Amino acid sequence: MQKEIKQTWHFNQLPQEVWEYLTKPELIEQWLMKTNFKPVKGYQFQFTFTAKPEAKYHGVVECEVLEIVPFSKLSYSWNGSTQDRSRKYNSIVTWTLVAKDNGTELQLSHDGFEVLEDILNHSNGWNSCLTKMEKLIKEL
Amino acid sequence: MQTQTLDAFQVIADPSRRQMLMMLSKDSMTINALAENFDMSRPAVSKHIKILYNAGFISITVIGRERHCVLKKDGFNELQDFINYFDKFWTKKLQKLQDILNNKLKK
C-alpha cells in the first residue's frame, strides 16, 4: 500500500527561476492556489481555493514553513480537512530542486500523513498475507 | 449496544484502535486475547471492536465459543483513496506549472 507521494518533474529553467514559482505568491497562484506564503521559516500561511460543492476536500489548507534553503529545498506542513470538516489530516510537502541538464529536476514529496502512517505501514504486512492466501486458494 | 458508525479517519484517530489493528496485522486474535492487552473494561474493548467492525477494518468469525477478529480490506481502501487523490492533484498542478514555464520559453 502506498503511503506517500513522490513525483519528479523536469523543467528547462534554472533552479533560481523555478524557485520563484514555489515562493512568490503571485506566481504560485498561477499554477497551484491562492496563498499568503512568505519564504520565512516558521511562517504560518494558507492555501485557499473555491471548492466546488461536491468537492471532497475543504478549500483551505493550513501550512507552516518548516525548512527553507534558497533555490534547493522548501518544506511546509500541509494540514487540511474534508469538505464537511469531519476529517482532518496532517501532512508535509517537500520540494527539492536539483540543477540538471541546463534545467531543473524538481522533486515533490508529500508524506508524513500523521494518522495514516502507522496503519499503512502495517497494512503492508496485511497485504502480503492476503497475497499469500490468494495463492494458496488458487493452488487448491 | 448502540455504536455510532465512524469513517476510516475517525476510526484510526484513536490510539487504542490503532493498537488493536496493529496487533491484528500480525495475526488474527480472539476478542478475549485482544482485551488482555488493554487496560480497559471489557465493554470498552467491545465498543472499540464494534467500531472497527462497522468501519470495515475487521471481520468477526465465531468459532466455538470464541469470537475471532481478522483484518479486512474495506476500511483501508478509504485511506488509499486519500493518497490517490493527492497524487492526481499534484500531477495536475505540476503539469500546469510545466505548461506555464514552457510557454515562457517560447516567448
gemmi code that builds the backbone of each chain (N, CA, C; Angstrom):
import gemmi

chains = {
    "A": [
        ("MET", (0.835, -1.202, 0.000), (0.000, 0.000, 0.000), (0.874, 1.260, 0.000)),
        ("GLN", (0.536, 2.164, -0.881), (1.296, 3.408, -1.000), (1.001, 4.323, 0.185)),
        ("LYS", (2.045, 4.880, 0.796), (1.782, 5.751, 1.932), (2.385, 7.142, 1.779)),
        ("GLU", (2.977, 7.412, 0.641), (3.492, 8.752, 0.396), (3.433, 9.009, -1.106)),
        ("ILE", (3.559, 10.290, -1.444), (3.527, 10.664, -2.848), (4.899, 11.194, -3.216)),
        ("LYS", (5.445, 10.665, -4.278), (6.722, 11.166, -4.768), (6.605, 11.404, -6.267)),
        ("GLN", (6.972, 12.602, -6.711), (6.941, 12.887, -8.141), (8.214, 13.630, -8.515)),
        ("THR", (8.680, 13.386, -9.731), (9.846, 14.099, -10.227), (9.503, 14.722, -11.573)),
        ("TRP", (9.772, 16.015, -11.686), (9.463, 16.737, -12.926), (10.724, 17.433, -13.408)),
        ("HIS", (10.808, 17.602, -14.722), (11.947, 18.320, -15.254), (11.496, 19.610, -15.929)),
        ("PHE", (12.211, 20.683, -15.633), (11.901, 21.975, -16.251), (13.137, 22.495, -16.976)),
        ("ASN", (12.921, 23.267, -18.023), (14.041, 23.785, -18.802), (14.631, 25.058, -18.216)),
        ("GLN", (14.047, 25.520, -17.103), (14.570, 26.717, -16.451), (15.530, 26.326, -15.338)),
        ("LEU", (16.400, 27.250, -14.986), (17.337, 27.005, -13.886), (16.603, 27.035, -12.538)),
        ("PRO", (17.186, 26.379, -11.521), (16.543, 26.334, -10.201), (16.102, 27.708, -9.685)),
        ("GLN", (16.917, 28.751, -9.950), (16.559, 30.092, -9.461), (15.192, 30.532, -9.988)),
        ("GLU", (14.919, 30.174, -11.222), (13.656, 30.602, -11.827), (12.485, 29.739, -11.350)),
        ("VAL", (12.723, 28.440, -11.257), (11.671, 27.531, -10.771), (11.333, 27.869, -9.313)),
        ("TRP", (12.373, 28.205, -8.573), (12.213, 28.572, -7.154), (11.195, 29.700, -6.978)),
        ("GLU", (11.232, 30.654, -7.905), (10.294, 31.781, -7.821), (8.841, 31.305, -7.882)),
        ("TYR", (8.624, 30.270, -8.681), (7.268, 29.741, -8.817), (6.824, 28.938, -7.596)),
        ("LEU", (7.762, 28.655, -6.722), (7.419, 27.945, -5.484), (7.294, 28.896, -4.308)),
        ("THR", (7.805, 30.127, -4.475), (7.911, 31.007, -3.311), (7.276, 32.391, -3.485)),
        ("LYS", (6.880, 32.757, -4.694), (6.230, 34.064, -4.868), (4.727, 33.867, -5.032)),
        ("PRO", (3.945, 34.390, -4.072), (2.502, 34.150, -4.089), (1.850, 34.401, -5.454)),
        ("GLU", (2.234, 35.486, -6.132), (1.566, 35.798, -7.398), (1.907, 34.758, -8.472)),
        ("LEU", (3.061, 34.106, -8.335), (3.432, 33.052, -9.280), (2.862, 31.694, -8.861)),
        ("ILE", (2.840, 31.440, -7.561), (2.260, 30.184, -7.056), (0.794, 30.098, -7.489)),
        ("GLU", (0.140, 31.236, -7.390), (-1.277, 31.306, -7.709), (-1.588, 30.872, -9.145)),
        ("GLN", (-0.614, 31.112, -10.016), (-0.832, 30.776, -11.436), (-1.004, 29.282, -11.690)),
        ("TRP", (-0.345, 28.477, -10.863), (-0.428, 27.036, -11.138), (-0.988, 26.200, -9.990)),
        ("LEU", (-0.928, 26.766, -8.757), (-1.362, 25.946, -7.620), (-2.630, 26.492, -6.985)),
        ("MET", (-2.481, 27.453, -6.097), (-3.635, 28.021, -5.416), (-3.278, 29.400, -4.904)),
        ("LYS", (-4.297, 30.126, -4.496), (-4.069, 31.411, -3.846), (-3.368, 31.163, -2.526)),
        ("THR", (-2.443, 32.045, -2.175), (-1.710, 31.831, -0.926), (-1.116, 33.131, -0.396)),
        ("ASN", (-0.872, 33.163, 0.903), (-0.185, 34.304, 1.505), (1.191, 33.856, 2.009)),
        ("PHE", (1.774, 32.927, 1.280), (3.093, 32.371, 1.617), (4.170, 33.450, 1.759)),
        ("LYS", (5.074, 33.246, 2.719), (6.291, 34.057, 2.795), (7.459, 33.115, 3.036)),
        ("PRO", (8.578, 33.318, 2.358), (9.699, 32.388, 2.495), (10.460, 32.580, 3.799)),
        ("VAL", (9.789, 32.353, 4.909), (10.391, 32.552, 6.231), (10.072, 31.323, 7.084)),
        ("LYS", (11.097, 30.726, 7.644), (10.898, 29.546, 8.477), (9.988, 29.869, 9.652)),
        ("GLY", (8.994, 28.995, 9.884), (8.068, 29.198, 10.990), (6.863, 30.045, 10.620)),
        ("TYR", (6.881, 30.633, 9.424), (5.767, 31.475, 8.985), (4.530, 30.614, 8.697)),
        ("GLN", (3.399, 31.049, 9.240), (2.163, 30.297, 9.014), (1.359, 30.951, 7.921)),
        ("PHE", (0.897, 30.128, 6.991), (0.156, 30.675, 5.849), (-0.916, 29.688, 5.412)),
        ("GLN", (-1.656, 30.092, 4.411), (-2.739, 29.235, 3.922), (-2.728, 29.145, 2.411)),
        ("PHE", (-3.196, 28.041, 1.927), (-3.577, 27.941, 0.520), (-5.101, 27.939, 0.500)),
        ("THR", (-5.675, 28.699, -0.392), (-7.141, 28.688, -0.447), (-7.616, 28.518, -1.876)),
        ("PHE", (-8.693, 27.850, -2.027), (-9.320, 27.724, -3.337), (-10.824, 27.621, -3.138)),
        ("THR", (-11.556, 27.947, -4.179), (-13.006, 27.840, -4.098), (-13.383, 26.414, -4.468)),
        ("ALA", (-13.767, 25.671, -3.460), (-14.113, 24.276, -3.708), (-15.515, 24.168, -4.286)),
        ("LYS", (-15.642, 23.279, -5.262), (-16.990, 23.010, -5.784), (-17.801, 22.341, -4.680)),
        ("PRO", (-19.122, 22.521, -4.716), (-19.935, 21.952, -3.632), (-19.708, 20.444, -3.456)),
        ("GLU", (-19.430, 19.759, -4.576), (-19.290, 18.301, -4.478), (-17.845, 17.867, -4.192)),
        ("ALA", (-16.933, 18.865, -4.084), (-15.530, 18.524, -3.886), (-15.316, 17.763, -2.579)),
        ("LYS", (-14.269, 16.947, -2.597), (-14.015, 16.072, -1.460), (-13.349, 16.815, -0.295)),
        ("TYR", (-12.459, 17.753, -0.643), (-11.697, 18.388, 0.417), (-12.005, 19.874, 0.539)),
        ("HIS", (-11.894, 20.373, 1.733), (-12.213, 21.764, 2.030), (-11.204, 22.716, 1.392)),
        ("GLY", (-11.677, 23.902, 1.018), (-10.859, 24.829, 0.253), (-9.829, 25.651, 1.005)),
        ("VAL", (-9.480, 25.226, 2.208), (-8.421, 25.922, 2.939), (-7.413, 24.901, 3.459)),
        ("VAL", (-6.143, 25.126, 3.147), (-5.090, 24.256, 3.672), (-4.205, 25.112, 4.570)),
        ("GLU", (-4.063, 24.685, 5.815), (-3.248, 25.416, 6.792), (-1.811, 24.912, 6.712)),
        ("CYS", (-0.865, 25.862, 6.615), (0.530, 25.460, 6.438), (1.478, 26.250, 7.326)),
        ("GLU", (2.672, 25.693, 7.492), (3.736, 26.397, 8.185), (5.058, 26.032, 7.512)),
        ("VAL", (5.873, 27.042, 7.264), (7.174, 26.774, 6.629), (8.063, 26.040, 7.625)),
        ("LEU", (8.535, 24.863, 7.243), (9.357, 24.046, 8.136), (10.838, 24.183, 7.834)),
        ("GLU", (11.149, 24.260, 6.561), (12.551, 24.327, 6.172), (12.660, 25.102, 4.872)),
        ("ILE", (13.664, 25.939, 4.799), (13.838, 26.703, 3.575), (15.327, 26.908, 3.296)),
        ("VAL", (15.776, 26.374, 2.166), (17.152, 26.536, 1.708), (17.049, 27.125, 0.301)),
        ("PRO", (17.341, 28.426, 0.158), (17.092, 29.085, -1.126), (17.560, 28.295, -2.340)),
        ("PHE", (16.697, 28.200, -3.315), (16.957, 27.564, -4.610), (17.160, 26.053, -4.539)),
        ("SER", (17.063, 25.446, -3.349), (17.257, 23.998, -3.348), (16.250, 23.196, -2.532)),
        ("LYS", (15.716, 23.770, -1.462), (14.769, 22.974, -0.680), (13.746, 23.839, 0.048)),
        ("LEU", (12.505, 23.393, -0.026), (11.421, 24.076, 0.664), (10.467, 23.016, 1.200)),
        ("SER", (10.134, 23.159, 2.468), (9.240, 22.175, 3.061), (8.219, 22.890, 3.944)),
        ("TYR", (6.957, 22.505, 3.813), (5.929, 23.078, 4.694), (4.911, 22.022, 5.091)),
        ("SER", (4.325, 22.258, 6.265), (3.253, 21.363, 6.686), (2.032, 21.654, 5.833)),
        ("TRP", (1.174, 20.684, 5.690), (0.012, 20.770, 4.812), (-1.140, 20.106, 5.551)),
        ("ASN", (-1.919, 20.933, 6.252), (-2.977, 20.381, 7.094), (-4.345, 20.833, 6.598)),
        ("GLY", (-5.153, 19.888, 6.290), (-6.455, 20.226, 5.742), (-7.554, 19.368, 6.316)),
        ("SER", (-8.696, 19.460, 5.687), (-9.808, 18.624, 6.135), (-10.711, 18.341, 4.952)),
        ("THR", (-11.614, 17.419, 5.169), (-12.593, 17.127, 4.124), (-13.600, 18.267, 4.063)),
        ("GLN", (-14.334, 18.290, 3.003), (-15.298, 19.357, 2.754), (-16.243, 19.569, 3.946)),
        ("ASP", (-16.745, 18.508, 4.510), (-17.700, 18.628, 5.622), (-16.987, 18.827, 6.973)),
        ("ARG", (-15.666, 18.967, 6.920), (-14.852, 19.247, 8.108), (-14.817, 18.097, 9.104)),
        ("SER", (-15.346, 16.958, 8.750), (-15.407, 15.858, 9.711), (-14.058, 15.165, 9.846)),
        ("ARG", (-13.250, 15.204, 8.787), (-11.971, 14.520, 8.842), (-10.834, 15.491, 8.605)),
        ("LYS", (-9.912, 15.503, 9.509), (-8.745, 16.365, 9.364), (-7.536, 15.499, 9.073)),
        ("TYR", (-6.598, 16.035, 8.347), (-5.364, 15.289, 8.123), (-4.176, 16.235, 8.236)),
        ("ASN", (-3.055, 15.700, 8.688), (-1.799, 16.452, 8.738), (-0.830, 15.793, 7.777)),
        ("SER", (-0.062, 16.597, 7.086), (0.942, 16.013, 6.196), (2.026, 17.047, 5.928)),
        ("ILE", (3.031, 16.633, 5.178), (4.172, 17.506, 4.895), (4.501, 17.484, 3.412)),
        ("VAL", (4.673, 18.665, 2.841), (5.059, 18.778, 1.435), (6.502, 19.277, 1.370)),
        ("THR", (7.315, 18.578, 0.609), (8.720, 18.979, 0.473), (9.108, 19.096, -1.000)),
        ("TRP", (9.690, 20.213, -1.345), (10.179, 20.451, -2.701), (11.703, 20.435, -2.682)),
        ("THR", (12.294, 19.710, -3.605), (13.746, 19.700, -3.742), (14.097, 20.041, -5.181)),
        ("LEU", (15.004, 20.992, -5.347), (15.402, 21.416, -6.692), (16.852, 21.039, -6.941)),
        ("VAL", (17.089, 20.394, -8.054), (18.450, 19.998, -8.404), (18.734, 20.473, -9.823)),
        ("ALA", (19.841, 21.207, -9.995), (20.218, 21.654, -11.338), (20.605, 20.437, -12.169)),
        ("LYS", (20.040, 20.339, -13.358), (20.312, 19.158, -14.178), (20.077, 19.489, -15.649)),
        ("ASP", (20.995, 19.116, -16.502), (20.870, 19.301, -17.957), (20.421, 20.717, -18.321)),
        ("ASN", (21.078, 21.722, -17.808), (20.716, 23.123, -18.078), (19.306, 23.480, -17.634)),
        ("GLY", (18.743, 22.650, -16.787), (17.405, 22.935, -16.292), (17.310, 22.534, -14.826)),
        ("THR", (16.133, 22.138, -14.435), (15.914, 21.796, -13.029), (15.136, 20.499, -12.902)),
        ("GLU", (15.634, 19.654, -12.035), (14.823, 18.499, -11.656), (14.123, 18.883, -10.365)),
        ("LEU", (12.807, 18.870, -10.418), (12.012, 19.242, -9.252), (11.392, 17.987, -8.660)),
        ("GLN", (11.748, 17.735, -7.408), (11.184, 16.564, -6.740), (10.150, 17.014, -5.720)),
        ("LEU", (9.015, 16.366, -5.765), (7.962, 16.643, -4.789), (7.786, 15.419, -3.913)),
        ("SER", (7.734, 15.634, -2.631), (7.296, 14.528, -1.795), (6.207, 15.043, -0.858)),
        ("HIS", (5.149, 14.315, -0.803), (4.012, 14.659, 0.057), (3.787, 13.437, 0.951)),
        ("ASP", (4.185, 13.569, 2.219), (4.091, 12.393, 3.090), (3.838, 12.817, 4.527)),
        ("GLY", (4.216, 11.965, 5.441), (4.015, 12.288, 6.854), (2.550, 12.374, 7.224)),
        ("PHE", (1.721, 11.656, 6.473), (0.290, 11.651, 6.811), (0.161, 11.054, 8.204)),
        ("GLU", (0.045, 11.944, 9.181), (0.229, 11.574, 10.569), (-0.623, 10.404, 11.026)),
        ("VAL", (-1.882, 10.535, 10.851), (-2.774, 9.497, 11.358), (-2.604, 8.215, 10.564)),
        ("LEU", (-2.255, 8.377, 9.305), (-2.255, 7.224, 8.433), (-1.039, 6.331, 8.577)),
        ("GLU", (0.104, 6.950, 8.854), (1.354, 6.246, 8.637), (1.459, 4.869, 9.288)),
        ("ASP", (1.218, 4.814, 10.565), (1.354, 3.530, 11.268), (0.516, 2.456, 10.608)),
        ("ILE", (-0.702, 2.829, 10.356), (-1.635, 1.856, 9.810), (-1.201, 1.407, 8.428)),
        ("LEU", (-0.809, 2.356, 7.609), (-0.418, 1.994, 6.256), (0.802, 1.091, 6.277)),
        ("ASN", (1.735, 1.388, 7.192), (2.904, 0.524, 7.334), (2.479, -0.902, 7.605)),
        ("HIS", (1.535, -1.014, 8.500), (1.141, -2.350, 8.909), (0.254, -3.032, 7.888)),
        ("SER", (-0.438, -2.234, 7.131), (-1.306, -2.876, 6.155), (-0.480, -3.549, 5.069)),
        ("ASN", (0.801, -3.131, 4.937), (1.679, -3.835, 4.006), (1.786, -5.301, 4.393)),
        ("GLY", (2.057, -5.510, 5.667), (2.157, -6.869, 6.174), (0.859, -7.607, 5.914)),
        ("TRP", (-0.193, -6.886, 6.108), (-1.502, -7.472, 5.935), (-1.751, -7.830, 4.468)),
        ("ASN", (-1.320, -6.940, 3.576), (-1.492, -7.204, 2.149), (-0.735, -8.445, 1.711)),
        ("SER", (0.474, -8.601, 2.243), (1.246, -9.757, 1.824), (0.589, -11.039, 2.330)),
        ("CYS", (-0.051, -10.952, 3.470), (-0.809, -12.110, 3.969), (-1.915, -12.468, 2.992)),
        ("LEU", (-2.551, -11.421, 2.508), (-3.673, -11.635, 1.603), (-3.200, -12.252, 0.294)),
        ("THR", (-2.044, -11.777, -0.186), (-1.489, -12.324, -1.420), (-1.173, -13.802, -1.240)),
        ("LYS", (-0.586, -14.096, -0.084), (-0.269, -15.493, 0.213), (-1.537, -16.334, 0.208)),
        ("MET", (-2.562, -15.807, 0.817), (-3.822, -16.537, 0.920), (-4.404, -16.784, -0.457)),
        ("GLU", (-4.319, -15.744, -1.296), (-4.837, -15.847, -2.651), (-4.158, -16.987, -3.398)),
        ("LYS", (-2.845, -17.025, -3.228), (-2.034, -18.038, -3.887), (-2.440, -19.434, -3.426)),
        ("LEU", (-2.607, -19.536, -2.125), (-2.989, -20.832, -1.543), (-4.325, -21.293, -2.091)),
        ("ILE", (-5.233, -20.333, -2.204), (-6.571, -20.688, -2.691), (-6.510, -21.176, -4.135)),
        ("LYS", (-5.686, -20.493, -4.941), (-5.550, -20.878, -6.341), (-4.963, -22.283, -6.471)),
        ("GLU", (-4.085, -22.602, -5.537), (-3.414, -23.906, -5.609), (-4.317, -25.055, -5.196)),
        ("LEU", (-5.417, -24.717, -4.563), (-6.335, -25.769, -4.087), (-6.950, -26.553, -5.246)),
    ],
    "B": [
        ("MET", (-25.978, -3.245, 21.856), (-25.281, -1.999, 22.195), (-25.271, -1.052, 20.997)),
        ("GLN", (-25.670, 0.149, 21.246), (-25.694, 1.154, 20.182), (-24.287, 1.702, 19.948)),
        ("THR", (-23.784, 1.590, 18.739), (-22.461, 2.132, 18.428), (-22.548, 2.971, 17.174)),
        ("GLN", (-21.986, 4.164, 17.254), (-22.055, 5.019, 16.079), (-21.115, 4.492, 14.999)),
        ("THR", (-21.417, 4.787, 13.754), (-20.532, 4.397, 12.676), (-19.599, 5.562, 12.376)),
        ("LEU", (-18.300, 5.293, 12.460), (-17.296, 6.326, 12.194), (-16.640, 6.035, 10.856)),
        ("ASP", (-16.114, 7.075, 10.212), (-15.401, 6.812, 8.968), (-13.971, 6.391, 9.286)),
        ("ALA", (-13.257, 5.977, 8.255), (-11.921, 5.402, 8.440), (-10.979, 6.324, 9.220)),
        ("PHE", (-11.076, 7.627, 8.969), (-10.169, 8.568, 9.636), (-10.457, 8.660, 11.123)),
        ("GLN", (-11.730, 8.701, 11.445), (-12.096, 8.788, 12.858), (-11.737, 7.487, 13.579)),
        ("VAL", (-11.877, 6.405, 12.856), (-11.592, 5.101, 13.448), (-10.138, 5.005, 13.879)),
        ("ILE", (-9.225, 5.396, 12.985), (-7.815, 5.226, 13.331), (-7.244, 6.410, 14.104)),
        ("ALA", (-8.069, 7.430, 14.357), (-7.602, 8.554, 15.163), (-7.412, 8.128, 16.617)),
        ("ASP", (-8.045, 7.054, 17.008), (-7.961, 6.598, 18.398), (-6.779, 5.648, 18.598)),
        ("PRO", (-5.877, 5.968, 19.570), (-4.668, 5.144, 19.751), (-4.966, 3.680, 20.091)),
        ("SER", (-5.990, 3.432, 20.905), (-6.309, 2.045, 21.263), (-6.721, 1.247, 20.027)),
        ("ARG", (-7.511, 1.873, 19.193), (-7.954, 1.157, 17.986), (-6.795, 0.937, 17.032)),
        ("ARG", (-5.891, 1.928, 16.968), (-4.699, 1.730, 16.117), (-3.895, 0.543, 16.631)),
        ("GLN", (-3.747, 0.507, 17.955), (-3.020, -0.586, 18.603), (-3.683, -1.933, 18.262)),
        ("MET", (-4.982, -1.964, 18.330), (-5.711, -3.203, 18.019), (-5.448, -3.641, 16.585)),
        ("LEU", (-5.497, -2.684, 15.676), (-5.258, -3.018, 14.265), (-3.837, -3.533, 14.064)),
        ("MET", (-2.899, -2.923, 14.776), (-1.509, -3.370, 14.639), (-1.337, -4.787, 15.139)),
        ("MET", (-1.979, -5.089, 16.249), (-1.873, -6.448, 16.782), (-2.509, -7.429, 15.804)),
        ("LEU", (-3.607, -7.021, 15.238), (-4.301, -7.912, 14.300), (-3.564, -8.033, 12.967)),
        ("SER", (-2.692, -7.052, 12.681), (-1.954, -7.129, 11.417), (-0.911, -8.250, 11.494)),
        ("LYS", (-0.591, -8.683, 12.713), (0.368, -9.785, 12.866), (-0.347, -11.121, 12.811)),
        ("ASP", (-1.512, -11.170, 13.418), (-2.246, -12.430, 13.442), (-3.695, -12.168, 13.851)),
        ("SER", (-4.582, -13.049, 13.475), (-5.957, -12.907, 13.952), (-5.974, -13.228, 15.450)),
        ("MET", (-6.910, -12.631, 16.161), (-6.968, -12.846, 17.613), (-8.407, -12.944, 18.074)),
        ("THR", (-8.611, -13.634, 19.172), (-9.955, -13.644, 19.756), (-10.150, -12.335, 20.504)),
        ("ILE", (-11.387, -11.973, 20.709), (-11.667, -10.725, 21.427), (-11.099, -10.799, 22.841)),
        ("ASN", (-11.177, -11.976, 23.444), (-10.622, -12.141, 24.795), (-9.117, -11.902, 24.830)),
        ("ALA", (-8.416, -12.491, 23.869), (-6.962, -12.332, 23.824), (-6.588, -10.877, 23.588)),
        ("LEU", (-7.359, -10.232, 22.736), (-7.126, -8.827, 22.426), (-7.328, -7.978, 23.688)),
        ("ALA", (-8.417, -8.271, 24.393), (-8.785, -7.484, 25.582), (-7.714, -7.543, 26.664)),
        ("GLU", (-7.026, -8.685, 26.754), (-5.988, -8.847, 27.783), (-4.868, -7.822, 27.655)),
        ("ASN", (-4.690, -7.326, 26.436), (-3.597, -6.378, 26.204), (-3.955, -4.931, 26.526)),
        ("PHE", (-5.190, -4.714, 26.915), (-5.612, -3.336, 27.146), (-6.106, -3.134, 28.559)),
        ("ASP", (-5.700, -2.000, 29.109), (-6.095, -1.676, 30.461), (-7.419, -0.921, 30.425)),
        ("MET", (-8.445, -1.643, 29.995), (-9.771, -1.007, 29.970), (-10.818, -2.084, 30.173)),
        ("SER", (-12.024, -1.649, 30.495), (-13.072, -2.615, 30.785), (-13.428, -3.426, 29.540)),
        ("ARG", (-13.972, -4.573, 29.747), (-14.368, -5.439, 28.650), (-15.397, -4.743, 27.733)),
        ("PRO", (-16.418, -4.077, 28.314), (-17.357, -3.351, 27.439), (-16.668, -2.280, 26.594)),
        ("ALA", (-15.642, -1.637, 27.164), (-14.909, -0.605, 26.408), (-14.193, -1.242, 25.226)),
        ("VAL", (-13.580, -2.403, 25.471), (-12.911, -3.121, 24.380), (-13.938, -3.509, 23.312)),
        ("SER", (-15.050, -4.036, 23.751), (-16.108, -4.443, 22.813), (-16.569, -3.281, 21.948)),
        ("LYS", (-16.631, -2.115, 22.563), (-17.088, -0.940, 21.827), (-16.097, -0.596, 20.706)),
        ("HIS", (-14.813, -0.659, 21.024), (-13.788, -0.388, 20.002), (-13.861, -1.423, 18.875)),
        ("ILE", (-14.044, -2.671, 19.269), (-14.136, -3.765, 18.289), (-15.321, -3.505, 17.352)),
        ("LYS", (-16.412, -3.091, 17.941), (-17.619, -2.827, 17.167), (-17.376, -1.702, 16.160)),
        ("ILE", (-16.661, -0.677, 16.607), (-16.355, 0.457, 15.723), (-15.463, -0.002, 14.563)),
        ("LEU", (-14.469, -0.806, 14.879), (-13.573, -1.326, 13.831), (-14.368, -2.184, 12.843)),
        ("TYR", (-15.269, -2.955, 13.394), (-16.102, -3.834, 12.570), (-17.027, -3.012, 11.658)),
        ("ASN", (-17.689, -2.022, 12.240), (-18.632, -1.201, 11.461), (-17.961, -0.437, 10.324)),
        ("ALA", (-16.694, -0.051, 10.538), (-15.991, 0.728, 9.513), (-15.274, -0.167, 8.499)),
        ("GLY", (-15.429, -1.467, 8.660), (-14.865, -2.386, 7.667), (-13.384, -2.693, 7.841)),
        ("PHE", (-12.845, -2.436, 9.028), (-11.433, -2.744, 9.264), (-11.204, -4.194, 9.693)),
        ("ILE", (-12.232, -4.793, 10.277), (-12.083, -6.191, 10.704), (-13.363, -6.973, 10.430)),
        ("SER", (-13.207, -8.277, 10.347), (-14.388, -9.128, 10.340), (-14.318, -10.006, 11.584)),
        ("ILE", (-15.457, -10.496, 12.000), (-15.512, -11.310, 13.221), (-16.109, -12.674, 12.880)),
        ("THR", (-15.383, -13.701, 13.220), (-15.860, -15.056, 12.948), (-16.062, -15.778, 14.285)),
        ("VAL", (-17.178, -16.421, 14.424), (-17.425, -17.171, 15.655), (-16.963, -18.606, 15.458)),
        ("ILE", (-16.009, -19.025, 16.278), (-15.549, -20.409, 16.242), (-15.750, -20.972, 17.638)),
        ("GLY", (-16.633, -21.944, 17.764), (-16.967, -22.473, 19.085), (-17.563, -21.370, 19.934)),
        ("ARG", (-16.951, -21.137, 21.088), (-17.485, -20.094, 21.975), (-16.707, -18.803, 21.819)),
        ("GLU", (-15.715, -18.798, 20.939), (-14.849, -17.626, 20.815), (-15.170, -16.813, 19.562)),
        ("ARG", (-14.986, -15.524, 19.687), (-15.127, -14.651, 18.516), (-13.744, -14.204, 18.063)),
        ("HIS", (-13.406, -14.536, 16.823), (-12.085, -14.223, 16.281), (-12.137, -12.972, 15.397)),
        ("CYS", (-11.187, -12.074, 15.596), (-11.119, -10.860, 14.776), (-10.029, -11.017, 13.722)),
        ("VAL", (-10.366, -10.672, 12.482), (-9.407, -10.732, 11.380), (-9.445, -9.396, 10.640)),
        ("LEU", (-8.287, -8.911, 10.204), (-8.262, -7.657, 9.440), (-9.015, -7.814, 8.127)),
        ("LYS", (-9.621, -6.731, 7.712), (-10.411, -6.733, 6.493), (-10.023, -5.513, 5.652)),
        ("LYS", (-10.131, -5.629, 4.360), (-9.593, -4.612, 3.459), (-10.393, -3.303, 3.368)),
        ("ASP", (-11.690, -3.374, 3.477), (-12.562, -2.221, 3.170), (-12.152, -0.915, 3.857)),
        ("GLY", (-11.872, -1.014, 5.156), (-11.522, 0.184, 5.909), (-10.276, 0.857, 5.366)),
        ("PHE", (-9.314, 0.029, 4.939), (-8.049, 0.576, 4.434), (-8.214, 1.246, 3.074)),
        ("ASN", (-9.207, 0.812, 2.331), (-9.404, 1.368, 0.984), (-9.672, 2.865, 1.004)),
        ("GLU", (-10.411, 3.309, 2.001), (-10.727, 4.736, 2.075), (-9.449, 5.557, 2.260)),
        ("LEU", (-8.531, 4.993, 3.054), (-7.263, 5.684, 3.281), (-6.451, 5.729, 1.991)),
        ("GLN", (-6.501, 4.638, 1.247), (-5.767, 4.577, -0.017), (-6.336, 5.599, -1.014)),
        ("ASP", (-7.640, 5.753, -1.018), (-8.287, 6.736, -1.900), (-7.727, 8.127, -1.654)),
        ("PHE", (-7.494, 8.402, -0.395), (-6.986, 9.696, 0.023), (-5.617, 9.975, -0.610)),
        ("ILE", (-4.724, 8.995, -0.513), (-3.385, 9.135, -1.110), (-3.513, 9.299, -2.633)),
        ("ASN", (-4.346, 8.488, -3.231), (-4.528, 8.554, -4.686), (-5.025, 9.932, -5.122)),
        ("TYR", (-5.932, 10.474, -4.326), (-6.493, 11.785, -4.644), (-5.378, 12.827, -4.749)),
        ("PHE", (-4.466, 12.837, -3.763), (-3.412, 13.847, -3.767), (-2.348, 13.585, -4.830)),
        ("ASP", (-2.138, 12.333, -5.148), (-1.193, 12.020, -6.214), (-1.685, 12.655, -7.521)),
        ("LYS", (-2.954, 12.490, -7.799), (-3.549, 13.076, -9.011), (-3.554, 14.589, -8.942)),
        ("PHE", (-3.864, 15.118, -7.777), (-3.894, 16.557, -7.556), (-2.557, 17.188, -7.956)),
        ("TRP", (-1.457, 16.610, -7.463), (-0.143, 17.187, -7.747), (0.237, 17.020, -9.208)),
        ("THR", (-0.124, 15.917, -9.795), (0.180, 15.721, -11.216), (-0.481, 16.817, -12.044)),
        ("LYS", (-1.721, 17.097, -11.728), (-2.469, 18.120, -12.457), (-1.829, 19.500, -12.282)),
        ("LYS", (-1.489, 19.826, -11.026), (-0.919, 21.137, -10.737), (0.460, 21.311, -11.388)),
        ("LEU", (1.284, 20.281, -11.279), (2.645, 20.394, -11.812), (2.640, 20.403, -13.339)),
        ("GLN", (1.657, 19.753, -13.913), (1.512, 19.818, -15.367), (1.250, 21.269, -15.781)),
        ("LYS", (0.441, 21.921, -14.985), (0.113, 23.319, -15.251), (1.365, 24.201, -15.135)),
        ("LEU", (2.153, 23.939, -14.108), (3.391, 24.697, -13.933), (4.320, 24.481, -15.133)),
        ("GLN", (4.388, 23.245, -15.580), (5.251, 22.946, -16.712), (4.767, 23.681, -17.974)),
        ("ASP", (3.474, 23.707, -18.168), (2.903, 24.425, -19.320), (3.274, 25.908, -19.266)),
        ("ILE", (3.111, 26.491, -18.079), (3.421, 27.915, -17.916), (4.886, 28.184, -18.262)),
        ("LEU", (5.763, 27.357, -17.706), (7.191, 27.576, -17.923), (7.596, 27.307, -19.377)),
        ("ASN", (6.989, 26.314, -19.985), (7.277, 26.041, -21.401), (6.841, 27.198, -22.296)),
        ("ASN", (5.672, 27.748, -22.003), (5.177, 28.883, -22.784), (6.080, 30.096, -22.651)),
        ("LYS", (6.646, 30.248, -21.459), (7.541, 31.363, -21.199), (8.775, 31.292, -22.109)),
        ("LEU", (9.254, 30.067, -22.324), (10.434, 29.872, -23.163), (10.170, 30.265, -24.604)),
        ("LYS", (8.948, 29.988, -25.057), (8.589, 30.265, -26.449), (8.544, 31.759, -26.745)),
        ("LYS", (8.195, 32.527, -25.713), (8.035, 33.966, -25.931), (9.376, 34.657, -26.211)),
    ],
}
model = gemmi.Model(1)
for chain_id, residues in chains.items():
    chain = gemmi.Chain(chain_id)
    for i, (resn, *xyz) in enumerate(residues, 1):
        res = gemmi.Residue()
        res.name, res.seqid = resn, gemmi.SeqId(i, " ")
        for name, pos in zip(("N", "CA", "C"), xyz):
            atom = gemmi.Atom()
            atom.name, atom.element = name, gemmi.Element(name[0])
            atom.pos, atom.b_iso = gemmi.Position(*pos), 0.0
            res.add_atom(atom)
        chain.add_residue(res)
    model.add_chain(chain)
structure = gemmi.Structure()
structure.add_model(model)
structure.setup_entities()
